[in-house]
Amino acid sequence: MPEFDDKYRFDTLAVRAGQQRTAEGEHSEPVFTTSSYVFATAADAAERFSGEKAGNIYSRFTNPTVRTFEQRLAAMEGAERCVATASGMAAILSTCLGLLKTGDHIVSSRSIFGSTTLLFTNYLAKLGIETSFVELADISDWSSAIRPETRMLFLETPSNPLTELADIKQLADLAHQNDCLLVVDNCFCTPALQQPIRLGADIVIHSATKFLDGQGRCVGGAVVGREDVVGEHVFGFLRSAGPAMSPFNAWVFLKGLETLKLRMNAHSANALALAQWLEQHDAVKQVFYPGLESHPQHQLARKQQTGFGGLLSFELEGGKDAGWKLIDATRLISITANLGDTKSTITHPATTTHNRLSPEQREEAGIVDGLVRVSVGLEDIEDIKADLARGLL
């Protein structure tokens, strides 16, 4: 197999990077369903366990199928190393526990996934790792929240579900001026539309469950970044604590990566058309989608993304009752809190993805009762519009 360096372009990396054919000469990547590996000699085993020799040891932290997925995603993000995990939340946990210690401080966007907020406030806090939450797009808010003990800046951009953006390069400069790591959750754009490491971020987080898979089949996550950070500390945590990705799931994600750019471009086209249609509807108070010229950060999205993604949300007049009425009237769109699927999905964030937050936390994050989120799939856009129209009368 060829060496995959900068001479190969994104679409080629998505299909070819990371594969190492076995003696069988297979064309498609195999699934290595084995828990352990056989060593040639006792000395061979000792050298692998000590790190003197590279090679497989135990599938909790060394598996050829998982490694192929890791190498391919790292190449697509323009990074040195990737560590695959059991879920997106496991990726965030592994990053924090691999890199932080008691007394350290995180500055996080307030506009993050509800489970991530609870991970920071309910669990990392027990370990003496404190988090301050700031407005995603307000660089002065980020700057004023940084302390001498701050070690990490954490954000999603675009955010879920309001699609708010942060200037990644600006935040990277701020982080590095204060000896902090910038961690960007790139779940909603994927490397097909946005590459935060090329904009200065240190670490990229993925829920592979979403658009990387693209068909709602498996759960997984990934941490991407430098070898001396991700390859040493995050991998060290995974090796000891064990939140590992299964080989079968890694193989499924590999197949997803092969079509990622095609799918993300199609998701983006459908989402833009739907957002423009919703913006003109009398029942809709406001649409949140960075592809709209009315979005306050539309120009920033054009600058740091190559597409606007498949996720949008909108606020209805009439609050929760109007939101539930709309959702219940759908016949085509799937009522599920998952996203990133070829099938369009719809949910009411205040009572699903963000329901464990307090009313005050939801208000701060802008999760109002009339908000509805749609992950726009690959169905015909006219059928998606018609399905939503049932509940927008």
N, C-alpha and C positions, 0 to 999 in steps of 0.2 A: 504494500500500500504506500502511496506517496506521503511525504511529510507535509503536514498542513500548517503553513505559515501565512504570512500576510500576502503572499502572491495569489492566494485563492480568495475568491469573492464569497459573499455571504451565502448565496444560494448553493454553491458548491460545498461549502462547509456544512450546511444543513443536511446534505445528503450523504457526504463521504467522511467527514472528520471523525477520528477516534476509532474507526474500524480496523481491527487486526485479524486477518483471516487465519484460521487454523490450518492444520495439515489436510483437512478435508476439502479445502478450497471452496467453501460456501460463498454464495453471492450475498445473501441476506445475513444480517448479524444473528448469531445463535443466542439462545437463552441458556446460561450456565446455571442449571438448577442443582447446585451442590452446596452443602453447608461447609465442607472442609476440603482440604487438598492434601495430596500425598507428596512427601518429600523424598528425594533420592537417597539421602543419608541423614544420620543424626546431625552431622555437621551442617548440612544444607538447612535443616530445620532451625538450628540454632542461629545461623547467619540471617535467615529471614526474620525470625522473631526479634533479633537485636537491631535490625535495620541495616546490617552490613551488606546484604544482598536484596535486591528487589524481587518481588514475587508474591504470589497469593499465599495467604495464611489461613484466613477464616472469613466466611462470606458476610459477617457482620460489618467488616470494614475493607475487605478486598474481594471483589468479584468482577470478572471480566465484562459482563454485560453492563453492570452499573458503571464500571470505569469507562466504557465506550460512551455511555450517555454523558458522564461528567466531562470527558474530553471534548465531545461535540458541542455541548452547551458553552463551555469555557471558550472555545474557538469562536462561537457565534457572538459572544459578548465581548470579545477582544480581551480576554483575561488569561492569567497564567494557570489558574486552578479552579476546580469546582468540586464541592463535596455534596453528594446527593443524600437526602434525608427522607424519613418516612412520610412527612407532610410538610406543608408550608409553615405551619406553626412550629414544627420540629426544627425547621431551618432557622427561624427567628430565635428559638430557645438555644439552639446549638451555638449560634453566633454570640448571643449575650453571655452564656455561661462559659464559652471558650475564651472570651476576650475580656470579661469584666470580673471585678472582685468586690468584696464588701467595702463600702465607702466610695465607690465610683458613682458617677452621675450620668444620666442620659437626658438629652434634650430631644423630645419627640414632637412631631406634628400632632396636633389634636385630631386631625382628619385621617385616622387610621382605622383598620379593621377592629371591630369591637373586641374580639378575642385577644388581639395584640394589646389593646389598652388594658384589659384585665390581666394579661400576663405580666405587664409592667407594674401595675398598681397592686395586684393581689399576691403575686408570687415572687417576682424579683425584689419587691420591697421587703419580703421576709428575710431575704439574704443580705439586706443592707444596701441594696442598689436602688437609688432614688431616681425618679423620673419627673421632669418638668415638661408640661405640655404647652405648645405655642401655636400661633396661627401659621398655617403652612406657607402662605404667600408673603408673610411680613418678615423681611430679613432683619429688621431692627428688633423684632420680638425674639428671634433666634439668638441674635447677638447679646441681648440683655440677659437672656436666661443662662448663658454659659458661665460656669464657675471654674475655679482652679481644679476641682476634682472631676469635671466633665470629661468623659472619654469617648462619647459616641453621640452623633446626631442621626436620628432615625426618621424616615419619612416614606410615604407612598406618593408617587406622582405619575399619572393622575391619581387623585384620591378616590376612595370608594365610600359612598356612591355619588358624591357631588362633583367629581371630575375636576377638582381644583388642582392647579399645578404649582410647583416650586421651580425656581431657576436653579438647576442642578450645579452648574458651573459656579454660580455665586455662592451657593452653600458649601461647595467643595473648598473654595478659597477660604471661607470663614472657618470651616472645620480645621483646615491645615494650619491656619494662622494661630489656632488655639490648641494644636497638638491633639486633635480629635480625629476619629474615623467617621467618614460619611457613609451611612448605610442606606441604600435606596431599594425599596420594594418595587420591582419592575414587572409585577404580575400582570398588569392590565395592558401594557404596551408590548411586552416581550422584546427580545433583541431585534425582532423583525421591524419594529417601529421606533425603538429608542435604545441607546446603548450608554447607560450612565457612566461606565468606567471610562469611556472615551471623553466624557465631559468632566472627569475629575473625581468621581466617586471611588471609594475604596472597596466597597462590598456591594454586591447586588443579591437580593433575595428573590426567590421564586416560589410560588405555589405551582408546581408542575401539574397539579390537578386541574388547573384552569386552561388557559389557551395553549400551553405547551402540549398537553395531551390533545385538547380540542374536541373530544368526543365523550367526555364524562365517564371514562372507563376506570380510571385508577386514581389513587391518592399518592401524592409525593411532593417533595420540595427540593430546593437546591440553594447552596450558598456559593457565590462566585467572587473571586478576587485574586489578590496576590498570593504567591506561594508562601511567603514568610508570615502571612496573616491567616489566610484560609487553610493553606496546606499544612501549617504547623498547629495552630491553636484550635481552629474549628474542627479539623480532622482529628486532633487529639481528643477532643471532647466526644466526638462520635465514636471513636474506637473504644473508649472506656465506658460511655453511657449507653451506646447502642441504639439510637433512633435511626436505624438503617433503612434504606430503600430496598425493596425486594427486587431480585433479578427480573422477574416477570414484568413488574411495573416499569422498570428501567427500559425493558425492550419495547413496551407499549409507548413510552415517552419518546424513544428513538424514532419510532414510526411517525409520531406526531411532529417531531422537529423537521422531518423531510418535507412536509407540506405547510410549515408554519407561515412563511411569508405569503404564500398564495391565500391562505385562510385569513390572515390578518388584514390583507388588502381588501378582501371581500367583506369581512366583518365591518371594516371602516366605511366602505361604500354604502352598505345597508344602513349602518347606524346614522350616517350623515343624512341620508334621505329621510329616515324616520324622524330624526331630530328636527329637520326643517319642516316636516309635515305637522309634528306636534306643536311647534312654535306658533303655527297659524291657527291652532284649534282653540275655540272659545272656552272650553272646559279646562284648559291648561294654563296655570298661572305663570310658570317659569320652566324652562328646559335647561338642563345642565349637560352640556356636551362641548368639548373644546374645539370641535370642528365648526361650530357656529360662529359667525362674525360677532354676534352679540355676547359671546363668552368673554369675560373680562381679560382672560389670558390667551386669547386666540393667537395673537402674534408670537407669544412665547412657545405655544404648542407648535406652531409652524417652524420655529427656530430650532427646537431641540428634539422634535419628533419627525418621522417621515410619514406618519399617518396619525389619525385621531382615535383609533381603537373602536372596539365593539360595545363599550359600556356607556350607557346614558341613564339619567334619571330626570324626573319631572315632578313638579308640585301641582297638585290639583286643588281647585277651590272645593271646600267641603271637608277637608281633613281626612281622618281615618276612614270614615264612612264612605267617602268618595273613592278612596284608594282601594278599599276592600271590594266595593261594588265593581270597580274596573277589573280587578284581578279575577273575581269570581265569574265575570261575564266572558272571559276568554275561553276559547275552545281549541285553539291551535297552540298557543304559547304555553310552555310548561310552568306550572306554579312550583318553583323550587328555588332555594336560596343559593344554589350553585351557579356558576357563571363560566363563560369561556367555551361553551359547547357549540357545535354546529346547529343544535336546536335552540331557538330563542327561549329565554327564561324570564320570569317576572317574579318580583317579591316586594314585600312591604318592609323596608329596613327597620322601622321603629319597633316592629313586633317580631322580627326574625333576627337578622344579622346583628342588630344593635340593641336587642331587647334586654340584654343583661347589664347594659349601662344604666346608670341612674337617670331620672328625667333631666337633672341638671347637666349631666355629661352629654346626653343626646342634644340638648338645647345648644350647648357650647359647640358641638360638632355639626350643627345645622340639620340634624335628623328630625325634621318636623313630621307631624302625623299625616300630612297630605302627600308625603314623598313616596314615589313609586320608582323602583329601579328595574330596568330592562337590560339584559345581556342580549344583544341583537345577533341572531344566528344567521344561517346561510339559506333560509327559505326565501321564496320570492318576496320581495319587499311589499308588493301590493297585498299579498295574503297577510303579512304581518300587520300592515295598516288596518286592513279590514277586521282583523281579530280584535285589535284595540278599539276600533270604532264602536264595537258593540257596547262597551262600557263607558264611552265618552259622550253619550247622548245628553 
